[in-house]
Amino acid sequence: MQIDNNLELLPISHRSAFQNIRNFLAGRLLGATRDRALMDELFKCVFAKHWLLKDTSLGVKGDVSKSYRAAFAHVKHVLPGIFLTNDEIELDPVALQYVDRQFDAIDLETCRADIFSELYEAFAGSGVKANEGQFFTPTVAVNLLVDLVAPQNDQTICDPACGAGGFLIAAAKRLADRGVPQSKIAGSLYGVDKDAYLARIARGRLALFLDEMPEVVCGDSLAQINQDGTPLPAKTFDIILTNPPFGAKIVAASANTLLRYELAKRWIKVDGEKTRFVADGAVNTSNPPQILFVELCLNLLKPGGLLGAVLPESLVSSKSYGFVVQYLHNKAEIISVVGMPEALFKTSGKGGTHTKTVAVLLQKKPTKAKRSSVFFAEAKWCGHDSRGRVVPLNDVPTITANFAEFKKCGRVSKGHLGVAVARDRVDLNLAPRAFEFDADVEADGLAKTHEVFWIGDLVKDGVLAISTGDEVGKLAYGTGEIPFVRTSDISNWEVKLDPKHNVSEEVFERFRARQDVQADDILMVKDGTYLIGTCAIVTKYDLPMLFQSHIYKIRVNEPEKINPFLLLAALSSSFVQRQIKSFCVSQDIIDSLGDKIHQLRIAVPKAKAARQRIAELVEKVISDRIEARELARKACEEITAV
């Protein structure tokens, strides 16, 4: 097979060129269809092409194959540590000729800083994407943190969990744009990763951009040892940029390593204190790795140094990790927290994760600046959707601009795209959505015309009772005709007629006394994503039923003080729903209102006539819907009746 060199080269995008190459190689080469193997080959070719353009004397006239192999041998000599000494370009002459023509159709040099990102997107098939995608921080998040940190010419930068080097390459590009010499940039960067392959890729990306060999090593940052078991150099840095590995199933460190870290200990809440934790001395071996990396990063920073990190939102908002946020407050000053959309780490419909994350910027104490406020923002869009498809919606540039305004004057008020929050309002919940809505201000505005009640007070006084449901287990599904109500069965104030999962009488009797669902009980979604706060009122037609653990049951014990239908309207009001949104905490892939339902406030009109009118209106809505639903059911039954 020969490639026609007389065919006209049409300009194409970098990603299209790499995708063309991927498809050509996968269809042509026997035994080389694995995307990682193909990606490795193309990475070698990119280096070779770069040096052929840089030094034309390396080429062999009229022989593309020999030119690439000669250039690659030169790369291994001048940039040792990126490729193994016995590595060779495995592509045959025809494949190399096709690769070279695709490279000629693009301006390869302008892509060098982000070449691996483009390669990954083109070669991210089921193998690479499912098994190794965890080390790629999306470019939009990388650039956001680099913008927030704004590295300066004389600062040293480290990523202790560098993966393929995304943060380091973005920082290098930013410094290059400022006119910093390449040799100085290379000397200011330091990366560590436990995976030898990734460390080599990170070195390669930086070397390709800088033509200098950066210091990126294979080692264990938490244990502070190199791949060969020798200690990592004891260094501190001006800036840490990182996306530490996160996940409950990842083993954080060995027992000996855990002893080095305060956050590896078991922390308990001090009696009588809402926001104070102390370590009891015992090591908690189940702590996820991101907790230890938070402490590691602060240890690696010089006093006054900046930490920019992508963290799971649950780590800075869940009451389970309150001790981590307390540690951050004690050791650093929080400058900004930007919530990222759940689609951030989604690379395709099945690839990636829905884990909710935040981009955090901290400054290690002691700090010279005394900031009276903290910048919070919530990006609802990041340039791609939950299937990894590019969309023309991206809140991040606007948030970046609003942060720049905040840095200048300490003030900004742009809603979810950026708001300055007084530092004394910031406690152990750093989720940005917690600061989008100020319930105190709204409650004060309603005070003249409404009575405002705390749900917790109503429970304490016996007016309301709140409980949650149970999980019956999948084996119980479909065993009978009694509805088992799930969060998706609650909609528009009513429980759906035909829940997807019905259970048997035996299962029902097991939970009947504990759940004790009655007419006029209100069901509210407690956990989930978009449905939290959705309410329904139980009618006699819905009984008997069971409901799952992700749902609250709210019972009015004293209807003379608050009518159940009035309560349903109050719980569904904008005033309450906005509180719910601000109170929700992330549990990585789902959110939860948890026990914060007791901190909700409801507002009902002071005028008795207004209360009665609203209650009657809601009751009529429910009655009309039930009547329509029962008529529909009856019609379905009669259509086949004999």
N, C-alpha and C positions, 0 to 999 in steps of 0.2 A: 504494500500500500504506500502511495506517495501523496504528499500534500502539495496542492497546486499553489506555487508561490506567486503566480500571476493574478490570483483572485484579489479583488479590491478589499482593503481593510476598512471596515466601517467602525466608527467610534462606538464603544459600548462602555457600560459601567464596570467598575472593578468586580463587583459581585457577580455580574453576568458573565464576565470573562472566567472567573473562577468556577462558576457553575457549569459553563461550557466544558471547561477542562475536566471537571469532576465526572461529568456524564460521558465524555470521550474516553477517559481512562477506565472508568467502571465497565464500559461496554467492550473495551478492547483487550484489557489485560487479564489473563487467566490467573486466578488465585490472588488478585489484588483489588477485590471489590470492597474491602473494608474501608470505611471512610477515614479512619485514623491513619491507616497505612498510606492511603492516597494523599491525605493532607500533609503527612510528613514528607512525602516526595516533592510535593509542590513547594513546601517551605524551603527545601534545599534549592529548588530551582529559582525561587525568588532571590535568595542570597547570591546565587551564581549570576543571574541576570543583572543584579545591582552592581556587582563588581565588573561585569563585562562592560556596562555603561560607564563605570568609574575609570576603568583601565582597559582601553581597547587592545592593548598589547597581549592581553590574556587570551584573546580569541584566536581560533584557527580558521583562516579564511576558507569559506565555502563548506564548512563542516560544523553545523550547529551542535551536534552531539559532542564532538571533541571539545568545542568551545565551552560548553556547560561543564563538562567534567574537569577541564583544566581550571576553570574559574572556581569550581567547588573545592578543588584541592588547595587553591590559594586561600580560600575562606578558612578552611580548617587550620591553615598555617598561621594566618594573621589574627584570627579570632578563635583561639583554642578555648575549649570549654563549652562550646555551643553544640558541636557535633562530636560524636565518638570518632576516634582515630581511624577505625575501620569502616566508617560510614561511606557509602558511595551512592551516587544517583542511580537508581535501579531502572529508570525508564529507558526504553529502547529508542533508537534514533528517530523513528517516525513519531513516537509520542512526544519526544523533546521538540521536534520540529513544530508540532501542533501547539504545544505549550508556548514556544517562543513567538509564534504568530499571534496568539491571544495576548501575550504580554505587549506586543507591538501595537495592538489595537487600543491599549490604554496607556495613560501616563503613570507608569508603575512607581516612579519616584515620588509623586505627590501623595501616594497612598501608604508610604513606608511606615508612618507613625501608627497607623491603624490596620496594618496589613493582616495581622492575625485575627482581628475581629472580622474582617471581610472574609478571610479564609474559613473561619469557623462557621459563619452564617451559610456559606456555600456548601461546606462539607458536613454540616450538622445533621447527618442522617440518624437513624435509630441508634446506631452504636455510639457515636460521639455524643449526641445530644442527651440520650437517656443516662449514659453511664458517667460522663465526664463534664456535663454542662454546669455542674455546681460551682466550678471555679471561675466562671465568667460573670463578672459584675456587669450589668447592662451599661452601655456607654453613657446613657442619659444620667444615671446615678453617679458614675465616675466623674463626669464633667461637672455635675452639680457640686460635689464635695470639693473638687479642685477649685472651682469658682469661689466657694465659701471660704476655703482656707487661703487662697491667693498666695501661693508660694513666692518668696522673694529670692533675689540672686544669691545671697550668702547663707541660705538655710539648707540644712540637711534633712532628707526625707526618707522615711522607712515605711515598708509594708511588711509586717511580720507574718503575714499569711498571703503572700503575693500572687499565688496561683500562676496564671499566664502573664502577669505583669501589667494588667490594665491600668491600675492607679499610677504605677511608676512611669509608664509610657505617656499617660496624659499629663503628668507633672513635668516630664521632660519636654514635651511639646510646648507647654505653657512657658517654661523657662527659655526655650529656644526662641519663642515669639518675642520675648523680652530682650533678645540679643545676647543671652549668656552663651559663652563659648561651649562647644560640645564636650571638650575635655573636662571643663568645670562641672557641667551637668552630670556627666558620668561619675565624677568623684563625689557628688552630693547625694547619690541614690544608693539605697541599700535594701535588698529584698531577701526574704527567707521563705522557703516552702518545704513541706515534708516530702513532696513528690519530686523525685529527681527529674522526671520527664518535664514536669511543669517548670521547674527551676531553669532547665535548659531552654525551654521555650521563652521564658521571661528574659533570660540573658540574650537570646537571639533577637527578640523584638527590639530590645533597647540597643543592641549592637547594630542592628540594621538601620535604626534611625540615627544613631550618634556616630557610627563608625569608630566606636570606642567600646572596650570591654567593661561593662558595669559590674559591681559587686552584688551578685545574686547567688545565694548559696542554698544547697539542699541541707536542711536541718530541722530540728524540732524547736520552734520558738518558745513553747511553754517550758520545755525541759532545758532550754538554752544549750543544746548540744548540736554539733555538726553530724553529717551523715556517718562520718567515721568514728563518732563517739567522743571527739575532742570538744572542749567548750567553745561556744560561739564567742566572738569578741565582745567584751563588755563595752557597749556604746550607748550613748543617749543622743536624741535627735530633736530638732526643732519642730518637725512635723511628722505625724503618723497618719497615713491614709490607708484604710483597710476595710475589707469585708470579711470578718472572721468566719470560719466554718460554723454553721449552726445546725442543730438537729439533735433531738433527744436520743437518737440511736448511735450517735458518734461518741466513741470513748474519748473523753477529754484528755486524760493524762494518767500516768502511772501513779501508784500510791505515794512514792517518794516525791514525785513532782508536785502532787497536790499539796503537800506539806509546805510548799513555798508560798502559797497564796492564801491571803485572808479570805477571799471570796469563795475558796474551796471549803471553808468551814461551814458548819451548820449554824444558821442564824435564827434567833427567836425574838419575837416581839416582847418588849418590856411591858410588864403588867401596868395597865393604866395609861399607857402611852399609845397614841394612834400612829405615830410616825417615827418610832425609834426602835431599832433592832440592835442586838448585841450577839457576838459570836460566842457559842458555848464551849468552844475548844475542839469539839469532835469534827472530823472530816466528813463531808457529804460527798461520797463517791459518785452520786448520781447527778451532780451538777453538770449541765450541758457546757460544751467548750466555749461558747461565746461569753459566758460569765468570766471565765479565767482570762480570756483575751482582753476583756475590758481592763482588768487590773494590770495585765502585762503591758498593754499600750501606755497606760499612765506611768508605769515604772520606766518605760523606755524613753519617755519624754523628758526634756530639760524643763526646769521651772519656767513657767510662762509659755511652754510649748503648746502647739495646737494638735488636737485629735479630731480627725474627720472619719467617721465610721458608719457603715451600713449595718444596722442591728435589727433583729426582730422587734416589732412594736411591743410584743408581750414582755420583752425584757425591761422595758422602761415604763410599763403601764400596769402590768398584772400585780396584784397584791402578793403573789407568790415570790416575786422578785423585788419587793419593796426594799430589801436590804441592799440590792445592787444600786438602785437609784440613790439611796441614802449615802452609799460609798462615793458615788459620783459627786454628789453635793459637797461631801467632806473634802474630796481630793481635787476637785476642779470646779471651774465656773462654767455653767451651761450657757452657751451663746445662742445656739439655735437648734431647733428640731423641726425637720421637714418630713411629714408623712408621705409615703409613696403609695401609689395605687397597688392593689393586689395583683394586677397584671404585670407588674414590673419584671418579675423573674419568669414569666411565661414566654417560652420560646416557640410554642406551637400549641395545638389543641390538647395534646397529651404531654408534651415536654415541659419541663420547668416546674415551678411550684407557685401556689397561690399565697404563700406566706406573706403576711403584711409586714412591711419593713419601714424603718425611719432612717433618715440621714441626719446624724447627730454631729454637732460641732461643739467641742469643749476646749477650754484652756486650763492647763494644769496650774494649780496654785503653787506659790503666790503669784498673783497677777498685778500688773501695774494699773490697768484700767479697772474702774469700779462701775460696772454696768448696772443700771437700775432696772433694766427690763430684759426679757428674753424674747427672741424672735421665733414665732411658731407659724407654720404653714402646712397645708394639706393639699398635695397634688392629686387631683382626680383623674388626670390623664398624663401619660408619659410618652406619647408618640406611637404606641402600639397597643393593640387590644389583647384580650385574654387568650387569643389564639396565636399571638405573636405577629399579627398582621399590622403593617404600617397604617396609621390613621393620622389625619391632619389635625390632631388635637394633642397639645402638649403644654401643661401648666408650668413646667419647670423653668423655662426662660423668664417668664413673668415673675415667678417666685425669686429667681436669682436677682432680677432687677430690683424687686422690693426689698431684698436683703441688703443690697448696696445702699438703698435709701436709708434703711434702718442703721447701717454702720455709720452713716454720716451724721444723723441727728438723733438716733436712739428712739425714733418714733415712726410708726407706720400703722395704717389701719385699712387693710385691703381685704378684709374677710378671710376666707379660707386660703387666699393667695398670699397672706402675710399679715401678721398682727403682732404688735409689741405688747407683751404681757408683763405687768409689774412683777418683779422677782419674788416679792413676798406672797404672791398668789400661787407660785409654783411649788408643788409638794412632791409626792412620790409617784404621781401619774404625769408622765411627760408626753402622753399621746396628744398630738396637736389638736385633734378634734375636741378634746376636753376644754379647749379655750376659744372655740368658735362662737360659743353662746354664753352670755352672762345672765344666768337665771336671776341673780339678785336684782339687777337693773330692771329686768322685765317684771319681776314680782312687785317691785316698788311702783312701776307704772300701772299695775293692775289693782293696787291696794284700794283705790277710791271706790271702785265699782265691784270688786270681787273679794271673796274670802279665799285666802291661800292656806292650804293645809299641807303639812308634811305627811307623806305616806307612813313613815315610821311612827309618827305621833298617833295616827289613826289606828295603827296596829297595836301600839302600846296601850291605847285607851280602850281596846276591844271592839272598836267600830268595824275594823277590817281584820281578816285572817288571811295569811298568804302561805301557800305551800307549793311544792313542785311535784311532778309526776314520777314515773318509773320507766325503766327499760324492761320490756318483757322478754327480749331475746328474739332473734330472727326465726328460730324454730317454732315460735308461737304464731307467726304470721300465717294467715290463711287457714287457721284451724277452726274457725267459727264465724259467727255473724255479728259479734259485738265490736263496734268501732274502736280501734286504737288510734287515737288522734295524735298526729304528728304536726310539726310546725307548718308544713306545707298545706295542711288541711284547714288552716285558719285564714280567713280572708273576708274583708268587708263586713266585719262584725258578726259573721256567722261561721259555724262549723260545717264543712262540706258534707253533703248527704252521703256520699260514698267514699269514705276514706280508703286508701289503698291497702291498708293492712287491718284485717279483722281477726279477732281472737276468739277462743272457745269460752264456754261458760266456766270451765275449770280454771282457766287463766284469769278470767274476770273475778271469780270468787277469791282468788289468791290476793288480789289487790283492792278488792271492793271496799273494805272497811277503812283502809288507809287513805284511799283517794276520795271516797265519799262525794262524788260529783253530784250536784243538785241543780235544779233549774234556777236561773238567775245568777249562777256563778259566772265569773268572767275569766276567760283563758287569755293569757298574754304570752307571746313568744319571748323567751328568755335568752336563748342562744341561737346563733346562726350568722347570716351575713346581712341580707337586705330585709329580713322579716322581723327583726327584733323590735318589740313594741307593738306589733300587730295584735289586735284584740278581737275577741268574739264573745258573745254572751250565750250561755247554754240554755236551751229551751227543753220542754218536756219531750219534744219530738226527737231530741238528740240522745236521750237516755235509753238504756244504760250505755256507759262508755268508760274507757280508760284513756289516759293521756301520758305522753312521754315526759322524760325528765327535763327536756329543754323548754318546758312550758310552766308558767306560774298559774296557779288557781287562786283567784282573788274572790273572797266571799264577803259580802256585806252582812255583818251581824246585826247592825242597827239601822235598818232602812229608813227609819224616821229621821236619822241624822244626815244620811246621804243615800239617795235612791240609786239602785244598781244601774239603771239606764242613764241617769245623770253622770254617774261615775264612768260609764263606758265612753260617753262623749268627752268627759274631762281627760281621760287617759289618751284619747285619740286626738286631742287638740295639739296645735302647733307648739304651744308652751311646754307641754309634757314631752312630745316627740323630740323636740330639740334638746331637751335635757337628757333623754335616753341616748341620743346620738353622742352627746358629750361624755356620758358616763360609761359607755361601752368600752371594754378593754379587749385587746386582741389575745386570743389563745392560739397564735400562729396562723392557722388556716380558717378559724371561725372567730367570731366576736361573742362577747357575753356581757349581759347587764349584771349578772351575779347578784350579790346581796345589796347592790347599790339601788335597787328598787326602793329601799327604805329611805333613800336620800332624795327621791323625787318629790316635787311639789305639784299639787293640783290646784287649779283656780276654778271656783264656781261663783256665779253671780250672787251678790248679796240679796237681791230682790227675790222673794219667795215665788212671785208670779213667774219670773224668768226661769227659775229652776224647774218649776212644774211644767212650764211650756216646753222646755228642752227635753225633760224626761219623757213627756207624752209623745213628743215628736220622734225620739229615738225608739220608743216602744212601738209606735205605729210602723216605723220603717222595718223593724224586726218582724212584726206581725204580718205585714204585707209580704215580706220575703218568704216567711214560713208558709203562708197560704199558697203562694205561687209554687213553692217547692213541693208541697204536698199534693197540689193539683197535678203537677207534672208527674209525680210518682204514681198517682192513681191512674192517670191516663196510660202510663207505660204498663201498669198491671192489667188494665182492662183490655188493652189491645190484643192480648193473647188469651183472655179469659174464655172459657167454654160456656 
